[in-house]
């Protein structure tokens, strides 16, 4: 799915970080700009991606279990 086929007309961005306060900051910083999804870690991100594709992934590199590069 691309931003053009998204009902909101906004790019769908997935933010991935194991620190909830970082995700909270991203939510506040980018509110209204994108159709945002949030995952607290790579495994949760993978589950979200199975259900709904995104246009962009913004990921922390150093997370427990899987690095950001491995996720991408």
Secondary structure, 3 states (H helix, E strand, C coil): CCHHHCCCCCCEEEEECCCHHHHHHHHHHHCCCCEEEEECCHHHHHHHHHHCCCCEEEECCCCCCCCHHHHC
